[in-house]
Amino acid sequence: MAAFAAKFFRASSAVLLSRLLGFLREVLTAALFGAGALTDAFFLAWKVPNLFRRVLGEGAVEKVLLPSLGRKADPNYLSAVLFWLLFLSLVVAAALALLSEEVISVLAPFAPPETVEAAALMLKPLAFYLPLISVAAFFGALLQHGEHFFKAYFHQAVFNAAAVALLLLLSPHLGVYALVWAVLLAGVLQTLYAAAAAKRAGLFVWPRPSLGTRVKRFFKNLVPSFFSAGVGQVAVLAEAFFATAAGSGVLSALYYAQRLYFLPVSLVGIAAGRVNLSELAKAEPERFFEKLAEASAAATKLVVPLTIASLVAAESAVKLVYERGNFGPSDAAEVALYLKLYSLGLPAAVLLPLVSNLYYAKGAFYRLFFLTLVWPAVEVLLSAVGVFYLRLGGAAVAAAHSLGAWSALLLLLWDRRLFDLPKEVWRRTRRLLPLWGAEALTLLWAAENFGQGTETFLTATAWGLYFLWDLRRERKKGA
């Protein structure tokens, strides 16, 4: 586990920096604009390009590209893949811009007409973020193949830092619409950084048109990979439909909760999944289970305490991060509730990408795609019942997301007959059980004696630092 921990530490450091800057962007957004009809319009318009950002930038491209490269990449093959990736993303972006009103109407048929109109207007320029993130994801995958793990994920930190600066600069002049242009301009800087980092690492290629058998196979596999790698994000996209039906401001509240929820998902799940995929792409098949168990145990060491902290200290985190300016106590209480419900599915959302890597390593892209459809299916069904029949509002949407994640993970474990994986993970992590229990007790004590304030949040942070130290100790063993 020591060698994996060393690589994971580098990858997660870049992801953590990116997510902290992303939080700063969301805190600024909440403080400047609160949660209302216009922010609903932006988050609705941002759902589609943000889906591509998360799926392409955090999984789909690399999951198809890395297993196809082997130990040494062919520059001609890479140039052709880049050309067609850029071309197709431009075509999709143009189609989204032309059909923006229709896309928004399908995505949120219950939204007020003024929200649909504003969201459609915002989607027209936002659609052209797609080719930017496609190129950035491509060079990020090349950096990952070269085991430049920090550089591979740092382009996302560049995006968030630039977006914060641009939002501060543009918001006094453009209002909510500053969010649109901040995203686009930050995307340009993100793409330029990823290309420059690849060039410094000797991995840069120019796009060149060519359509050989390997290129066709890449795009044939990219389609199911896009949906299976981003099935959780596709489910988040579906949430917009039910959130707008639940009432004004619900979509924004769910979005703010998701930002907190996706921090541990990204920090642990995505970082561990990427390092693990890189290892599987170069390993012999007989070592796949060993590599998967190693990565799953390392991820579990962090995701369990993060889940405990999210459930017990949700109010503290939301108050500290969001409650200022136009974001009041009632908004904080709503977002905290949604965060707790999302967090119930946190272990499943973190471990699912790791188990999925077995399918990518073996080229079973379509099988994985059809199996992971259970997540959006469960989420849509439960959200519909919760919103339209039980009238539970946004709480039904957040709870359905968690149940969908667990359904997908359990199905993959059953399909691959990985019944020994939970036993192996338990064997590698059981020494931490008393510490997890101590964390839960001290957080409950802090909440009881100090309330959901800064002290409770600091207690959760102290435990988080301890488990990060434990990860660093594992990393030193591999040094």
Stockholm file with secondary structure:
# STOCKHOLM 1.0

chainA/1-479         MAAFAAKFFRASSAVLLSRLLGFLREVLTAALFGAGALTDAFFLAWKVPNLFRRVLGEGAVEKVLLPSLGRKADPNYLSAVLFWLLFLSLVVAAALALLSEEVISVLAPFAPPETVEAAALMLKPLAFYLPLISVAAFFGALLQHGEHFFKAYFHQAVFNAAAVALLLLLSPHLGVYALVWAVLLAGVLQTLYAAAAAKRAGLFVWPRPSLGTRVKRFFKNLVPSFFSAGVGQVAVLAEAFFATAAGSGVLSALYYAQRLYFLPVSLVGIAAGRVNLSELAKAEPERFFEKLAEASAAATKLVVPLTIASLVAAESAVKLVYERGNFGPSDAAEVALYLKLYSLGLPAAVLLPLVSNLYYAKGAFYRLFFLTLVWPAVEVLLSAVGVFYLRLGGAAVAAAHSLGAWSALLLLLWDRRLFDLPKEVWRRTRRLLPLWGAEALTLLWAAENFGQGTETFLTATAWGLYFLWDLRRERKKGA
#=GR chainA/1-479 SS CHHHHHHHHHHHHHHHHHHHHHHHHHHHHHHHHCSSHHHHHHHHHHHHHHHHHHHIIIIIHHHHHHHHHTTSCCHHHHHHHHHHHHHHHHHHHHHHHHTHHHHHHHHCTTSCHHHHHHHHHHHHHHTTHHHHHHHHHHHHHHHHHTTCHHHHHHHHHHHHHHHHHHHHHHHHHHGGGHHHHHHHHHHHHHHHHHHHHHHHTTCCCCCCCCCCHHHHHHHHHHHHHHHHHTHHHHHHHHHHHHHHHHCTTHHHHHHHHHHHHHHHIIIIIIHHHHHHHHHHHHSCGGGHHHHHHHHHHHHHHHHHHHHHHHHHSHHHHHHHHHCSTTCCHHHHHHHHHHHHHHHTTHHHHHHHHHHHHHHHHTTCHHHHHHHHTHHHHHHHHHHHIIIIISCCTHHHHHHHHHHHHHHHHHHHHHHTTCTHHHHHHHHHHGGGHHHHHHHHHHHHHHHHHHCSSHHHHHHHHHHHHHHHHHHHHHHHHTC
#=GC SS_cons         CHHHHHHHHHHHHHHHHHHHHHHHHHHHHHHHHCSSHHHHHHHHHHHHHHHHHHHIIIIIHHHHHHHHHTTSCCHHHHHHHHHHHHHHHHHHHHHHHHTHHHHHHHHCTTSCHHHHHHHHHHHHHHTTHHHHHHHHHHHHHHHHHTTCHHHHHHHHHHHHHHHHHHHHHHHHHHGGGHHHHHHHHHHHHHHHHHHHHHHHTTCCCCCCCCCCHHHHHHHHHHHHHHHHHTHHHHHHHHHHHHHHHHCTTHHHHHHHHHHHHHHHIIIIIIHHHHHHHHHHHHSCGGGHHHHHHHHHHHHHHHHHHHHHHHHHSHHHHHHHHHCSTTCCHHHHHHHHHHHHHHHTTHHHHHHHHHHHHHHHHTTCHHHHHHHHTHHHHHHHHHHHIIIIISCCTHHHHHHHHHHHHHHHHHHHHHHTTCTHHHHHHHHHHGGGHHHHHHHHHHHHHHHHHHCSSHHHHHHHHHHHHHHHHHHHHHHHHTC
//
